[in-house]
């Protein structure tokens, strides 16, 4: 779901932690591409994205992943993407 510059990606149906980007500075299409790439990686690689890990589409881009309570359900931990 995209609301302005906010994104919430639901991949819990695949037994994976959901991720959110509540205050992204990226354009909506860039944020969608980033989220799609991360979801593809998480669902196909078998690797775990841990709290504090960084990733990016380019070698110079670093997006930090932190585990934090969801914006919508504070009892559920999600991967928060911080750009």
N, C-alpha and C positions, 0 to 999 in steps of 0.2 A: 504494500500500500504506500503510495506517495502522497504526502500532504505538504505542499510547499517544498521545503527542503528537508523533510523528515521522511525516513523510510523504515519500514519494519518488514523483515523477511521471515516468513514462516517455513522452517524446514524441520520442525519438531516431528512431523509425521514420519520422517526418516530417522528418528531417534538421534537427532542432532540439536544442539543449542541454537535457538533463533538468534538473529542479529538485528541491531537497530543502529541508525545513524541520525540521532535527534537534532544535531546542530551542524550538519555538514555545510561546508562552504562550496561544495561542488555543484555544478549545474545538474538539474534533474536527470538528464540523459547520461552524464558521467557517473552519477551516483548509481543509476540503474545498472550500467555496465560493470561498475566496481562490485556491486552486490551480486550480480549474475556470475561474475568470475569467481568470487569467493564461495558462493553456493556450489558452483560446479566443482571447485577444488575440494571443498569439504565433503561433498557427496561422492566423488569419484576416487579420491586419493587414498582414503583410509587414514590420513594423517589428522592428528588433533591440532586445532588452533588453540593455543594456550593463552591464558591471561598475560598480557604484556608483549605478546608477539607482534611483529610488524609485517606488513606486506605492501605491495604496490604494483601498479600496472607497468611502471617504468622503474629502472634502477634508482632513479632519483626521487621517486615518490614513496613516502613512508606513511602508511595508515596504521595507527596503533589499535590493537584490540584489547579492550579491558572487559572483564566480567563485571556486570553491574545489574541491579534490579531493573526490570522492564519498566518502560514509561507507562504501560497500561496495566501491569500486574506486578506490583512491588515484591510479591512473594516468589517470583520466577526470575532466575538469573539468565541474562542474555549476553551475547557478545556485542559490546558497544564499539562502533567504528568511529575513531577520532581522527579527523584529518587536519 
